[in-house]
Amino acid sequence: MGVSGSGKSTVGAAIAQYLQVPFADADDFHPPANIAKMASGRPLDDDDRRPWLETLGGWLAEHQRTGAVLSCSALKRSYRDLLRSRADGVQLLHLSGTQDLIEARMAARAGHFMPASLLRSQFATLEPLAPDEPGTTVDIDQEIDAILDHYLELVSAVTGPVVR
C-alpha cells in the first residue's frame, strides 16, 4: 500500500515472484471512468473507490488459499478494512516516503495515467497503518532487496520461516 509512485507495483511484483504466488496491480482493475477522472487531474472519492475495492477484495478472496500479492494504494483504514473483510490474513506493507522523493520518482516515469499533480491529494488522504493493523511500514529510500527482506521477516513472523 502507499501513494502513487511509492513503488507498489515494483515491490509487489518482486515479492510475488519470490513467493511464487500470483501478482495483481490494483490499477488494472480501475473502471474506465476512474482512470479518466484521475487522468483529468481529479482525485477519486470514496464513491469512486468502493466498487473498485470490492472487486479487489474479491480477487484477494479468490487467491486466499494459495496466497497472492496485490499492489493497491489502500490509503484509508476503511479501504483496508474492506479488503480484509473479503479475505482473512491480509498482511499490509506500507511503502512510505517523502513527498519530494515520490515526486521525483513520478517525474521520471512515463505512461502512467496518474498525474503527479494528484500526489498532494493522496498524501492528504493517506492514513498510515495503525498499530492494530496487520502489517508493517518500510521506508522506500532504500534498495528493493532491503524492502523485500523487511517484508519477508514480517511474513515469517506470521506464517513461519520463509527462506531467502
Secondary structure, DSSP 8 states (H G I E B T S, - for coil): --STTSSHHHHHHHHHHHHT--EEEGGGG--HHHHHHHHTT----HHHHHHHHHHHHHHHHHTTTT--EEE----SHHHHHHHHHHSTT--EEEEE--HHHHHHHHHH--S-SS-GGGHHHHHHH-----TTSSEEEEESSS-HHHHHHHHHHHHHHHHS----
